[in-house]
Amino acid sequence: MSTILIVEDSAYQRAKLARLLKAEGHDLIETANAEDGLEALKSTKPDCIMLDLLMPGMGGLGFLKVYGERQGQAPIVVLTADIQETTRESV
């Protein structure tokens, strides 16, 4: 199956996603912040990235910026509780 990188600061949300995706047979890489997610990309090429936007530190928007600069190719599923129009426009 596919390798999926989960970048999510909430341990609860990460565990829920991981349980669901593992049950479907996917291999997972889990990180609790954007910086660690970018570091993980140095040693692996996931087939998909599941990314929270609202995290301490760099956050998901910072991750997207750096990933784009590195010309990353994996599709990204953005997970967020942020419903502001400005956030949707910036993604």
PDB file of N, CA, C and O in Angstrom, chain B, residues numbered from 101:
ATOM      1  N   MET B 101       0.834  -1.197   0.000  1.00  0.00           N
ATOM      2  CA  MET B 101       0.000   0.000   0.000  1.00  0.00           C
ATOM      3  C   MET B 101       0.869   1.247   0.000  1.00  0.00           C
ATOM      4  O   MET B 101       2.084   1.179  -0.185  1.00  0.00           O
ATOM      5  N   SER B 102       0.237   2.361   0.206  1.00  0.00           N
ATOM      6  CA  SER B 102       0.902   3.660   0.171  1.00  0.00           C
ATOM      7  C   SER B 102       1.559   4.010   1.500  1.00  0.00           C
ATOM      8  O   SER B 102       1.167   3.525   2.561  1.00  0.00           O
ATOM      9  N   THR B 103       2.575   4.868   1.405  1.00  0.00           N
ATOM     10  CA  THR B 103       3.190   5.443   2.594  1.00  0.00           C
ATOM     11  C   THR B 103       2.621   6.837   2.774  1.00  0.00           C
ATOM     12  O   THR B 103       2.644   7.650   1.849  1.00  0.00           O
ATOM     13  N   ILE B 104       2.108   7.113   3.970  1.00  0.00           N
ATOM     14  CA  ILE B 104       1.469   8.391   4.254  1.00  0.00           C
ATOM     15  C   ILE B 104       2.192   9.060   5.414  1.00  0.00           C
ATOM     16  O   ILE B 104       2.441   8.444   6.451  1.00  0.00           O
ATOM     17  N   LEU B 105       2.523  10.325   5.222  1.00  0.00           N
ATOM     18  CA  LEU B 105       3.120  11.144   6.280  1.00  0.00           C
ATOM     19  C   LEU B 105       2.005  11.924   6.953  1.00  0.00           C
ATOM     20  O   LEU B 105       1.285  12.679   6.299  1.00  0.00           O
ATOM     21  N   ILE B 106       1.861  11.744   8.261  1.00  0.00           N
ATOM     22  CA  ILE B 106       0.889  12.504   9.039  1.00  0.00           C
ATOM     23  C   ILE B 106       1.648  13.560   9.831  1.00  0.00           C
ATOM     24  O   ILE B 106       2.531  13.233  10.625  1.00  0.00           O
ATOM     25  N   VAL B 107       1.302  14.830   9.614  1.00  0.00           N
ATOM     26  CA  VAL B 107       1.912  15.940  10.346  1.00  0.00           C
ATOM     27  C   VAL B 107       0.796  16.590  11.145  1.00  0.00           C
ATOM     28  O   VAL B 107       0.018  17.381  10.610  1.00  0.00           O
ATOM     29  N   GLU B 108       0.719  16.258  12.423  1.00  0.00           N
ATOM     30  CA  GLU B 108      -0.397  16.672  13.283  1.00  0.00           C
ATOM     31  C   GLU B 108       0.090  16.793  14.716  1.00  0.00           C
ATOM     32  O   GLU B 108       0.662  15.846  15.256  1.00  0.00           O
ATOM     33  N   ASP B 109      -0.130  17.949  15.342  1.00  0.00           N
ATOM     34  CA  ASP B 109       0.354  18.142  16.706  1.00  0.00           C
ATOM     35  C   ASP B 109      -0.530  17.491  17.762  1.00  0.00           C
ATOM     36  O   ASP B 109      -0.059  17.222  18.867  1.00  0.00           O
ATOM     37  N   SER B 110      -1.771  17.236  17.462  1.00  0.00           N
ATOM     38  CA  SER B 110      -2.665  16.605  18.422  1.00  0.00           C
ATOM     39  C   SER B 110      -2.434  15.089  18.437  1.00  0.00           C
ATOM     40  O   SER B 110      -2.685  14.403  17.447  1.00  0.00           O
ATOM     41  N   ALA B 111      -1.955  14.584  19.570  1.00  0.00           N
ATOM     42  CA  ALA B 111      -1.706  13.146  19.688  1.00  0.00           C
ATOM     43  C   ALA B 111      -2.999  12.355  19.469  1.00  0.00           C
ATOM     44  O   ALA B 111      -2.976  11.274  18.882  1.00  0.00           O
ATOM     45  N   TYR B 112      -4.108  12.886  19.934  1.00  0.00           N
ATOM     46  CA  TYR B 112      -5.400  12.230  19.764  1.00  0.00           C
ATOM     47  C   TYR B 112      -5.761  12.114  18.280  1.00  0.00           C
ATOM     48  O   TYR B 112      -6.113  11.033  17.808  1.00  0.00           O
ATOM     49  N   GLN B 113      -5.672  13.227  17.551  1.00  0.00           N
ATOM     50  CA  GLN B 113      -6.008  13.215  16.127  1.00  0.00           C
ATOM     51  C   GLN B 113      -5.059  12.324  15.343  1.00  0.00           C
ATOM     52  O   GLN B 113      -5.477  11.600  14.439  1.00  0.00           O
ATOM     53  N   ARG B 114      -3.771  12.382  15.694  1.00  0.00           N
ATOM     54  CA  ARG B 114      -2.773  11.548  15.034  1.00  0.00           C
ATOM     55  C   ARG B 114      -3.098  10.070  15.233  1.00  0.00           C
ATOM     56  O   ARG B 114      -3.022   9.279  14.293  1.00  0.00           O
ATOM     57  N   ALA B 115      -3.459   9.705  16.453  1.00  0.00           N
ATOM     58  CA  ALA B 115      -3.783   8.305  16.753  1.00  0.00           C
ATOM     59  C   ALA B 115      -5.024   7.846  15.997  1.00  0.00           C
ATOM     60  O   ALA B 115      -5.062   6.725  15.491  1.00  0.00           O
ATOM     61  N   LYS B 116      -6.036   8.701  15.916  1.00  0.00           N
ATOM     62  CA  LYS B 116      -7.263   8.352  15.196  1.00  0.00           C
ATOM     63  C   LYS B 116      -6.973   8.142  13.702  1.00  0.00           C
ATOM     64  O   LYS B 116      -7.415   7.159  13.106  1.00  0.00           O
ATOM     65  N   LEU B 117      -6.229   9.073  13.114  1.00  0.00           N
ATOM     66  CA  LEU B 117      -5.861   8.938  11.705  1.00  0.00           C
ATOM     67  C   LEU B 117      -5.029   7.684  11.475  1.00  0.00           C
ATOM     68  O   LEU B 117      -5.267   6.931  10.530  1.00  0.00           O
ATOM     69  N   ALA B 118      -4.054   7.470  12.346  1.00  0.00           N
ATOM     70  CA  ALA B 118      -3.165   6.320  12.204  1.00  0.00           C
ATOM     71  C   ALA B 118      -3.953   5.011  12.267  1.00  0.00           C
ATOM     72  O   ALA B 118      -3.725   4.110  11.460  1.00  0.00           O
ATOM     73  N   ARG B 119      -4.862   4.905  13.206  1.00  0.00           N
ATOM     74  CA  ARG B 119      -5.649   3.679  13.340  1.00  0.00           C
ATOM     75  C   ARG B 119      -6.456   3.412  12.069  1.00  0.00           C
ATOM     76  O   ARG B 119      -6.503   2.284  11.578  1.00  0.00           O
ATOM     77  N   LEU B 120      -7.081   4.446  11.551  1.00  0.00           N
ATOM     78  CA  LEU B 120      -7.884   4.320  10.346  1.00  0.00           C
ATOM     79  C   LEU B 120      -7.034   3.920   9.136  1.00  0.00           C
ATOM     80  O   LEU B 120      -7.394   3.014   8.384  1.00  0.00           O
ATOM     81  N   LEU B 121      -5.911   4.605   8.961  1.00  0.00           N
ATOM     82  CA  LEU B 121      -5.059   4.349   7.798  1.00  0.00           C
ATOM     83  C   LEU B 121      -4.335   3.003   7.888  1.00  0.00           C
ATOM     84  O   LEU B 121      -4.165   2.320   6.878  1.00  0.00           O
ATOM     85  N   LYS B 122      -3.915   2.626   9.087  1.00  0.00           N
ATOM     86  CA  LYS B 122      -3.270   1.317   9.260  1.00  0.00           C
ATOM     87  C   LYS B 122      -4.247   0.191   8.952  1.00  0.00           C
ATOM     88  O   LYS B 122      -3.870  -0.829   8.375  1.00  0.00           O
ATOM     89  N   ALA B 123      -5.504   0.382   9.341  1.00  0.00           N
ATOM     90  CA  ALA B 123      -6.534  -0.635   9.079  1.00  0.00           C
ATOM     91  C   ALA B 123      -6.724  -0.852   7.577  1.00  0.00           C
ATOM     92  O   ALA B 123      -7.152  -1.925   7.150  1.00  0.00           O
ATOM     93  N   GLU B 124      -6.407   0.162   6.782  1.00  0.00           N
ATOM     94  CA  GLU B 124      -6.497   0.050   5.322  1.00  0.00           C
ATOM     95  C   GLU B 124      -5.193  -0.455   4.699  1.00  0.00           C
ATOM     96  O   GLU B 124      -5.091  -0.603   3.481  1.00  0.00           O
ATOM     97  N   GLY B 125      -4.196  -0.719   5.555  1.00  0.00           N
ATOM     98  CA  GLY B 125      -2.948  -1.308   5.080  1.00  0.00           C
ATOM     99  C   GLY B 125      -1.846  -0.333   4.696  1.00  0.00           C
ATOM    100  O   GLY B 125      -0.844  -0.734   4.104  1.00  0.00           O
ATOM    101  N   HIS B 126      -2.018   0.940   5.026  1.00  0.00           N
ATOM    102  CA  HIS B 126      -1.000   1.926   4.674  1.00  0.00           C
ATOM    103  C   HIS B 126       0.161   1.913   5.666  1.00  0.00           C
ATOM    104  O   HIS B 126      -0.013   1.600   6.844  1.00  0.00           O
ATOM    105  N   ASP B 127       1.348   2.258   5.166  1.00  0.00           N
ATOM    106  CA  ASP B 127       2.512   2.478   6.017  1.00  0.00           C
ATOM    107  C   ASP B 127       2.491   3.944   6.427  1.00  0.00           C
ATOM    108  O   ASP B 127       2.170   4.813   5.617  1.00  0.00           O
ATOM    109  N   LEU B 128       2.833   4.221   7.685  1.00  0.00           N
ATOM    110  CA  LEU B 128       2.722   5.581   8.200  1.00  0.00           C
ATOM    111  C   LEU B 128       4.035   6.107   8.745  1.00  0.00           C
ATOM    112  O   LEU B 128       4.862   5.372   9.285  1.00  0.00           O
ATOM    113  N   ILE B 129       4.188   7.406   8.580  1.00  0.00           N
ATOM    114  CA  ILE B 129       5.235   8.167   9.244  1.00  0.00           C
ATOM    115  C   ILE B 129       4.476   9.257   9.992  1.00  0.00           C
ATOM    116  O   ILE B 129       3.705  10.001   9.387  1.00  0.00           O
ATOM    117  N   GLU B 130       4.686   9.355  11.291  1.00  0.00           N
ATOM    118  CA  GLU B 130       3.948  10.327  12.089  1.00  0.00           C
ATOM    119  C   GLU B 130       4.904  11.340  12.706  1.00  0.00           C
ATOM    120  O   GLU B 130       5.929  10.978  13.285  1.00  0.00           O
ATOM    121  N   THR B 131       4.548  12.622  12.571  1.00  0.00           N
ATOM    122  CA  THR B 131       5.313  13.672  13.224  1.00  0.00           C
ATOM    123  C   THR B 131       4.351  14.626  13.920  1.00  0.00           C
ATOM    124  O   THR B 131       3.197  14.766  13.515  1.00  0.00           O
ATOM    125  N   ALA B 132       4.836  15.278  14.965  1.00  0.00           N
ATOM    126  CA  ALA B 132       3.991  16.137  15.792  1.00  0.00           C
ATOM    127  C   ALA B 132       4.125  17.619  15.459  1.00  0.00           C
ATOM    128  O   ALA B 132       3.484  18.456  16.096  1.00  0.00           O
ATOM    129  N   ASN B 133       4.953  17.955  14.464  1.00  0.00           N
ATOM    130  CA  ASN B 133       5.076  19.362  14.076  1.00  0.00           C
ATOM    131  C   ASN B 133       5.627  19.458  12.657  1.00  0.00           C
ATOM    132  O   ASN B 133       6.132  18.485  12.098  1.00  0.00           O
ATOM    133  N   ALA B 134       5.517  20.655  12.094  1.00  0.00           N
ATOM    134  CA  ALA B 134       5.923  20.872  10.704  1.00  0.00           C
ATOM    135  C   ALA B 134       7.419  20.665  10.500  1.00  0.00           C
ATOM    136  O   ALA B 134       7.843  20.098   9.492  1.00  0.00           O
ATOM    137  N   GLU B 135       8.210  21.124  11.455  1.00  0.00           N
ATOM    138  CA  GLU B 135       9.662  20.986  11.331  1.00  0.00           C
ATOM    139  C   GLU B 135      10.072  19.519  11.240  1.00  0.00           C
ATOM    140  O   GLU B 135      10.896  19.155  10.401  1.00  0.00           O
ATOM    141  N   ASP B 136       9.497  18.672  12.108  1.00  0.00           N
ATOM    142  CA  ASP B 136       9.809  17.244  12.069  1.00  0.00           C
ATOM    143  C   ASP B 136       9.270  16.591  10.794  1.00  0.00           C
ATOM    144  O   ASP B 136       9.875  15.657  10.267  1.00  0.00           O
ATOM    145  N   GLY B 137       8.143  17.082  10.306  1.00  0.00           N
ATOM    146  CA  GLY B 137       7.591  16.579   9.055  1.00  0.00           C
ATOM    147  C   GLY B 137       8.528  16.842   7.896  1.00  0.00           C
ATOM    148  O   GLY B 137       8.764  15.962   7.067  1.00  0.00           O
ATOM    149  N   LEU B 138       9.067  18.059   7.835  1.00  0.00           N
ATOM    150  CA  LEU B 138      10.028  18.392   6.775  1.00  0.00           C
ATOM    151  C   LEU B 138      11.304  17.573   6.913  1.00  0.00           C
ATOM    152  O   LEU B 138      11.888  17.159   5.912  1.00  0.00           O
ATOM    153  N   GLU B 139      11.734  17.340   8.138  1.00  0.00           N
ATOM    154  CA  GLU B 139      12.926  16.518   8.380  1.00  0.00           C
ATOM    155  C   GLU B 139      12.684  15.087   7.896  1.00  0.00           C
ATOM    156  O   GLU B 139      13.575  14.473   7.310  1.00  0.00           O
ATOM    157  N   ALA B 140      11.482  14.552   8.137  1.00  0.00           N
ATOM    158  CA  ALA B 140      11.152  13.192   7.705  1.00  0.00           C
ATOM    159  C   ALA B 140      11.225  13.061   6.185  1.00  0.00           C
ATOM    160  O   ALA B 140      11.544  11.992   5.665  1.00  0.00           O
ATOM    161  N   LEU B 141      10.930  14.139   5.483  1.00  0.00           N
ATOM    162  CA  LEU B 141      10.954  14.107   4.019  1.00  0.00           C
ATOM    163  C   LEU B 141      12.358  13.980   3.447  1.00  0.00           C
ATOM    164  O   LEU B 141      12.522  13.694   2.261  1.00  0.00           O
ATOM    165  N   LYS B 142      13.363  14.189   4.275  1.00  0.00           N
ATOM    166  CA  LYS B 142      14.744  14.035   3.815  1.00  0.00           C
ATOM    167  C   LYS B 142      15.108  12.565   3.611  1.00  0.00           C
ATOM    168  O   LYS B 142      15.996  12.240   2.823  1.00  0.00           O
ATOM    169  N   SER B 143      14.415  11.683   4.329  1.00  0.00           N
ATOM    170  CA  SER B 143      14.759  10.267   4.255  1.00  0.00           C
ATOM    171  C   SER B 143      13.662   9.392   3.654  1.00  0.00           C
ATOM    172  O   SER B 143      13.854   8.185   3.503  1.00  0.00           O
ATOM    173  N   THR B 144      12.533   9.971   3.315  1.00  0.00           N
ATOM    174  CA  THR B 144      11.439   9.186   2.742  1.00  0.00           C
ATOM    175  C   THR B 144      10.647  10.024   1.753  1.00  0.00           C
ATOM    176  O   THR B 144      10.634  11.252   1.834  1.00  0.00           O
ATOM    177  N   LYS B 145      10.000   9.364   0.840  1.00  0.00           N
ATOM    178  CA  LYS B 145       9.148  10.022  -0.147  1.00  0.00           C
ATOM    179  C   LYS B 145       7.734   9.437  -0.009  1.00  0.00           C
ATOM    180  O   LYS B 145       7.412   8.429  -0.639  1.00  0.00           O
ATOM    181  N   PRO B 146       6.900  10.069   0.811  1.00  0.00           N
ATOM    182  CA  PRO B 146       5.552   9.526   0.997  1.00  0.00           C
ATOM    183  C   PRO B 146       4.707   9.675  -0.264  1.00  0.00           C
ATOM    184  O   PRO B 146       4.971  10.524  -1.116  1.00  0.00           O
ATOM    185  N   ASP B 147       3.700   8.841  -0.357  1.00  0.00           N
ATOM    186  CA  ASP B 147       2.764   8.916  -1.472  1.00  0.00           C
ATOM    187  C   ASP B 147       1.711   9.997  -1.240  1.00  0.00           C
ATOM    188  O   ASP B 147       1.083  10.481  -2.181  1.00  0.00           O
ATOM    189  N   CYS B 148       1.530  10.367   0.027  1.00  0.00           N
ATOM    190  CA  CYS B 148       0.537  11.371   0.399  1.00  0.00           C
ATOM    191  C   CYS B 148       0.943  11.971   1.745  1.00  0.00           C
ATOM    192  O   CYS B 148       1.589  11.314   2.561  1.00  0.00           O
ATOM    193  N   ILE B 149       0.554  13.228   1.963  1.00  0.00           N
ATOM    194  CA  ILE B 149       0.823  13.904   3.227  1.00  0.00           C
ATOM    195  C   ILE B 149      -0.506  14.386   3.798  1.00  0.00           C
ATOM    196  O   ILE B 149      -1.293  15.023   3.099  1.00  0.00           O
ATOM    197  N   MET B 150      -0.748  14.085   5.053  1.00  0.00           N
ATOM    198  CA  MET B 150      -1.920  14.609   5.758  1.00  0.00           C
ATOM    199  C   MET B 150      -1.389  15.655   6.726  1.00  0.00           C
ATOM    200  O   MET B 150      -0.606  15.335   7.620  1.00  0.00           O
ATOM    201  N   LEU B 151      -1.813  16.907   6.551  1.00  0.00           N
ATOM    202  CA  LEU B 151      -1.194  18.048   7.216  1.00  0.00           C
ATOM    203  C   LEU B 151      -2.196  18.892   7.980  1.00  0.00           C
ATOM    204  O   LEU B 151      -3.183  19.366   7.416  1.00  0.00           O
ATOM    205  N   ASP B 152      -1.939  19.075   9.259  1.00  0.00           N
ATOM    206  CA  ASP B 152      -2.702  20.023  10.068  1.00  0.00           C
ATOM    207  C   ASP B 152      -2.156  21.418   9.789  1.00  0.00           C
ATOM    208  O   ASP B 152      -0.952  21.579   9.592  1.00  0.00           O
ATOM    209  N   LEU B 153      -3.016  22.420   9.770  1.00  0.00           N
ATOM    210  CA  LEU B 153      -2.541  23.794   9.560  1.00  0.00           C
ATOM    211  C   LEU B 153      -2.175  24.477  10.864  1.00  0.00           C
ATOM    212  O   LEU B 153      -1.178  25.195  10.936  1.00  0.00           O
ATOM    213  N   LEU B 154      -2.981  24.256  11.899  1.00  0.00           N
ATOM    214  CA  LEU B 154      -2.801  24.981  13.160  1.00  0.00           C
ATOM    215  C   LEU B 154      -1.930  24.180  14.121  1.00  0.00           C
ATOM    216  O   LEU B 154      -2.413  23.332  14.871  1.00  0.00           O
ATOM    217  N   MET B 155      -0.637  24.473  14.078  1.00  0.00           N
ATOM    218  CA  MET B 155       0.331  23.823  14.968  1.00  0.00           C
ATOM    219  C   MET B 155       1.290  24.881  15.476  1.00  0.00           C
ATOM    220  O   MET B 155       1.517  25.889  14.806  1.00  0.00           O
ATOM    221  N   PRO B 156       1.862  24.661  16.665  1.00  0.00           N
ATOM    222  CA  PRO B 156       2.886  25.593  17.163  1.00  0.00           C
ATOM    223  C   PRO B 156       4.116  25.581  16.249  1.00  0.00           C
ATOM    224  O   PRO B 156       4.338  24.632  15.496  1.00  0.00           O
ATOM    225  N   GLY B 157       4.889  26.629  16.329  1.00  0.00           N
ATOM    226  CA  GLY B 157       6.105  26.711  15.518  1.00  0.00           C
ATOM    227  C   GLY B 157       5.767  27.116  14.103  1.00  0.00           C
ATOM    228  O   GLY B 157       4.936  27.996  13.881  1.00  0.00           O
ATOM    229  N   MET B 158       6.402  26.484  13.158  1.00  0.00           N
ATOM    230  CA  MET B 158       6.239  26.807  11.745  1.00  0.00           C
ATOM    231  C   MET B 158       4.791  26.675  11.278  1.00  0.00           C
ATOM    232  O   MET B 158       4.321  27.489  10.484  1.00  0.00           O
ATOM    233  N   GLY B 159       4.092  25.669  11.757  1.00  0.00           N
ATOM    234  CA  GLY B 159       2.704  25.444  11.363  1.00  0.00           C
ATOM    235  C   GLY B 159       2.587  24.871   9.962  1.00  0.00           C
ATOM    236  O   GLY B 159       3.569  24.736   9.231  1.00  0.00           O
ATOM    237  N   GLY B 160       1.360  24.541   9.616  1.00  0.00           N
ATOM    238  CA  GLY B 160       1.099  23.923   8.330  1.00  0.00           C
ATOM    239  C   GLY B 160       1.348  24.835   7.143  1.00  0.00           C
ATOM    240  O   GLY B 160       1.824  24.378   6.103  1.00  0.00           O
ATOM    241  N   LEU B 161       1.034  26.121   7.281  1.00  0.00           N
ATOM    242  CA  LEU B 161       1.268  27.041   6.171  1.00  0.00           C
ATOM    243  C   LEU B 161       2.765  27.177   5.878  1.00  0.00           C
ATOM    244  O   LEU B 161       3.172  27.258   4.720  1.00  0.00           O
ATOM    245  N   GLY B 162       3.571  27.201   6.930  1.00  0.00           N
ATOM    246  CA  GLY B 162       5.022  27.236   6.748  1.00  0.00           C
ATOM    247  C   GLY B 162       5.527  25.971   6.079  1.00  0.00           C
ATOM    248  O   GLY B 162       6.400  26.019   5.213  1.00  0.00           O
ATOM    249  N   PHE B 163       4.968  24.834   6.491  1.00  0.00           N
ATOM    250  CA  PHE B 163       5.313  23.549   5.878  1.00  0.00           C
ATOM    251  C   PHE B 163       5.024  23.606   4.378  1.00  0.00           C
ATOM    252  O   PHE B 163       5.867  23.231   3.563  1.00  0.00           O
ATOM    253  N   LEU B 164       3.827  24.077   4.018  1.00  0.00           N
ATOM    254  CA  LEU B 164       3.440  24.155   2.610  1.00  0.00           C
ATOM    255  C   LEU B 164       4.404  25.031   1.810  1.00  0.00           C
ATOM    256  O   LEU B 164       4.758  24.701   0.679  1.00  0.00           O
ATOM    257  N   LYS B 165       4.820  26.131   2.397  1.00  0.00           N
ATOM    258  CA  LYS B 165       5.738  27.051   1.717  1.00  0.00           C
ATOM    259  C   LYS B 165       7.081  26.363   1.445  1.00  0.00           C
ATOM    260  O   LYS B 165       7.576  26.387   0.319  1.00  0.00           O
ATOM    261  N   VAL B 166       7.663  25.754   2.473  1.00  0.00           N
ATOM    262  CA  VAL B 166       8.959  25.088   2.318  1.00  0.00           C
ATOM    263  C   VAL B 166       8.837  23.894   1.369  1.00  0.00           C
ATOM    264  O   VAL B 166       9.698  23.689   0.514  1.00  0.00           O
ATOM    265  N   TYR B 167       7.781  23.117   1.517  1.00  0.00           N
ATOM    266  CA  TYR B 167       7.577  21.947   0.651  1.00  0.00           C
ATOM    267  C   TYR B 167       7.471  22.376  -0.812  1.00  0.00           C
ATOM    268  O   TYR B 167       8.024  21.724  -1.697  1.00  0.00           O
ATOM    269  N   GLY B 168       6.766  23.463  -1.057  1.00  0.00           N
ATOM    270  CA  GLY B 168       6.655  23.987  -2.411  1.00  0.00           C
ATOM    271  C   GLY B 168       7.993  24.458  -2.952  1.00  0.00           C
ATOM    272  O   GLY B 168       8.308  24.235  -4.121  1.00  0.00           O
ATOM    273  N   GLU B 169       8.786  25.112  -2.098  1.00  0.00           N
ATOM    274  CA  GLU B 169      10.115  25.570  -2.513  1.00  0.00           C
ATOM    275  C   GLU B 169      11.024  24.398  -2.865  1.00  0.00           C
ATOM    276  O   GLU B 169      11.883  24.503  -3.740  1.00  0.00           O
ATOM    277  N   ARG B 170      10.822  23.280  -2.172  1.00  0.00           N
ATOM    278  CA  ARG B 170      11.603  22.064  -2.442  1.00  0.00           C
ATOM    279  C   ARG B 170      11.033  21.278  -3.619  1.00  0.00           C
ATOM    280  O   ARG B 170      11.560  20.229  -3.987  1.00  0.00           O
ATOM    281  N   GLN B 171       9.977  21.781  -4.193  1.00  0.00           N
ATOM    282  CA  GLN B 171       9.297  21.164  -5.332  1.00  0.00           C
ATOM    283  C   GLN B 171       8.789  19.764  -5.008  1.00  0.00           C
ATOM    284  O   GLN B 171       8.928  18.834  -5.802  1.00  0.00           O
ATOM    285  N   GLY B 172       8.199  19.635  -3.824  1.00  0.00           N
ATOM    286  CA  GLY B 172       7.602  18.366  -3.425  1.00  0.00           C
ATOM    287  C   GLY B 172       6.454  17.985  -4.351  1.00  0.00           C
ATOM    288  O   GLY B 172       5.750  18.853  -4.868  1.00  0.00           O
ATOM    289  N   GLN B 173       6.274  16.707  -4.555  1.00  0.00           N
ATOM    290  CA  GLN B 173       5.279  16.221  -5.517  1.00  0.00           C
ATOM    291  C   GLN B 173       4.104  15.461  -4.904  1.00  0.00           C
ATOM    292  O   GLN B 173       3.091  15.256  -5.572  1.00  0.00           O
ATOM    293  N   ALA B 174       4.224  15.042  -3.654  1.00  0.00           N
ATOM    294  CA  ALA B 174       3.154  14.240  -3.052  1.00  0.00           C
ATOM    295  C   ALA B 174       1.902  15.088  -2.842  1.00  0.00           C
ATOM    296  O   ALA B 174       1.998  16.252  -2.453  1.00  0.00           O
ATOM    297  N   PRO B 175       0.733  14.513  -3.097  1.00  0.00           N
ATOM    298  CA  PRO B 175      -0.492  15.245  -2.803  1.00  0.00           C
ATOM    299  C   PRO B 175      -0.611  15.480  -1.300  1.00  0.00           C
ATOM    300  O   PRO B 175      -0.165  14.664  -0.493  1.00  0.00           O
ATOM    301  N   ILE B 176      -1.224  16.613  -0.937  1.00  0.00           N
ATOM    302  CA  ILE B 176      -1.367  16.978   0.467  1.00  0.00           C
ATOM    303  C   ILE B 176      -2.843  17.139   0.798  1.00  0.00           C
ATOM    304  O   ILE B 176      -3.571  17.860   0.116  1.00  0.00           O
ATOM    305  N   VAL B 177      -3.276  16.455   1.856  1.00  0.00           N
ATOM    306  CA  VAL B 177      -4.623  16.615   2.385  1.00  0.00           C
ATOM    307  C   VAL B 177      -4.491  17.516   3.609  1.00  0.00           C
ATOM    308  O   VAL B 177      -3.829  17.160   4.583  1.00  0.00           O
ATOM    309  N   VAL B 178      -5.125  18.685   3.552  1.00  0.00           N
ATOM    310  CA  VAL B 178      -5.037  19.646   4.654  1.00  0.00           C
ATOM    311  C   VAL B 178      -6.164  19.377   5.636  1.00  0.00           C
ATOM    312  O   VAL B 178      -7.334  19.299   5.261  1.00  0.00           O
ATOM    313  N   LEU B 179      -5.785  19.236   6.911  1.00  0.00           N
ATOM    314  CA  LEU B 179      -6.739  19.025   7.991  1.00  0.00           C
ATOM    315  C   LEU B 179      -6.693  20.236   8.909  1.00  0.00           C
ATOM    316  O   LEU B 179      -5.626  20.593   9.407  1.00  0.00           O
ATOM    317  N   THR B 180      -7.821  20.862   9.136  1.00  0.00           N
ATOM    318  CA  THR B 180      -7.792  22.030  10.003  1.00  0.00           C
ATOM    319  C   THR B 180      -9.173  22.335  10.559  1.00  0.00           C
ATOM    320  O   THR B 180     -10.195  22.008   9.956  1.00  0.00           O
ATOM    321  N   ALA B 181      -9.176  22.966  11.718  1.00  0.00           N
ATOM    322  CA  ALA B 181     -10.414  23.468  12.300  1.00  0.00           C
ATOM    323  C   ALA B 181     -10.595  24.941  11.960  1.00  0.00           C
ATOM    324  O   ALA B 181     -11.605  25.547  12.317  1.00  0.00           O
ATOM    325  N   ASP B 182      -9.618  25.512  11.274  1.00  0.00           N
ATOM    326  CA  ASP B 182      -9.640  26.925  10.906  1.00  0.00           C
ATOM    327  C   ASP B 182     -10.579  27.111   9.714  1.00  0.00           C
ATOM    328  O   ASP B 182     -10.308  26.603   8.626  1.00  0.00           O
ATOM    329  N   ILE B 183     -11.678  27.835   9.915  1.00  0.00           N
ATOM    330  CA  ILE B 183     -12.664  28.014   8.855  1.00  0.00           C
ATOM    331  C   ILE B 183     -12.641  29.421   8.252  1.00  0.00           C
ATOM    332  O   ILE B 183     -13.538  29.792   7.496  1.00  0.00           O
ATOM    333  N   GLN B 184     -11.626  30.188   8.587  1.00  0.00           N
ATOM    334  CA  GLN B 184     -11.560  31.559   8.085  1.00  0.00           C
ATOM    335  C   GLN B 184     -11.305  31.581   6.585  1.00  0.00           C
ATOM    336  O   GLN B 184     -10.518  30.791   6.065  1.00  0.00           O
ATOM    337  N   GLU B 185     -11.977  32.489   5.904  1.00  0.00           N
ATOM    338  CA  GLU B 185     -11.821  32.647   4.459  1.00  0.00           C
ATOM    339  C   GLU B 185     -10.378  32.942   4.074  1.00  0.00           C
ATOM    340  O   GLU B 185      -9.884  32.435   3.066  1.00  0.00           O
ATOM    341  N   THR B 186      -9.698  33.766   4.878  1.00  0.00           N
ATOM    342  CA  THR B 186      -8.307  34.125   4.571  1.00  0.00           C
ATOM    343  C   THR B 186      -7.410  32.892   4.598  1.00  0.00           C
ATOM    344  O   THR B 186      -6.477  32.791   3.802  1.00  0.00           O
ATOM    345  N   THR B 187      -7.678  31.965   5.493  1.00  0.00           N
ATOM    346  CA  THR B 187      -6.882  30.731   5.547  1.00  0.00           C
ATOM    347  C   THR B 187      -7.123  29.890   4.297  1.00  0.00           C
ATOM    348  O   THR B 187      -6.178  29.369   3.704  1.00  0.00           O
ATOM    349  N   ARG B 188      -8.367  29.760   3.904  1.00  0.00           N
ATOM    350  CA  ARG B 188      -8.678  28.984   2.698  1.00  0.00           C
ATOM    351  C   ARG B 188      -8.018  29.592   1.467  1.00  0.00           C
ATOM    352  O   ARG B 188      -7.556  28.868   0.585  1.00  0.00           O
ATOM    353  N   GLU B 189      -7.973  30.912   1.408  1.00  0.00           N
ATOM    354  CA  GLU B 189      -7.351  31.578   0.265  1.00  0.00           C
ATOM    355  C   GLU B 189      -5.840  31.393   0.251  1.00  0.00           C
ATOM    356  O   GLU B 189      -5.236  31.347  -0.821  1.00  0.00           O
ATOM    357  N   SER B 190      -5.222  31.287   1.415  1.00  0.00           N
ATOM    358  CA  SER B 190      -3.770  31.173   1.479  1.00  0.00           C
ATOM    359  C   SER B 190      -3.284  29.759   1.189  1.00  0.00           C
ATOM    360  O   SER B 190      -2.101  29.558   0.916  1.00  0.00           O
ATOM    361  N   VAL B 191      -4.170  28.790   1.244  1.00  0.00           N
ATOM    362  CA  VAL B 191      -3.795  27.404   0.956  1.00  0.00           C
ATOM    363  C   VAL B 191      -4.027  27.188  -0.489  1.00  0.00           C
ATOM    364  O   VAL B 191      -3.788  26.092  -0.995  1.00  0.00           O
TER     365      VAL B 191
END
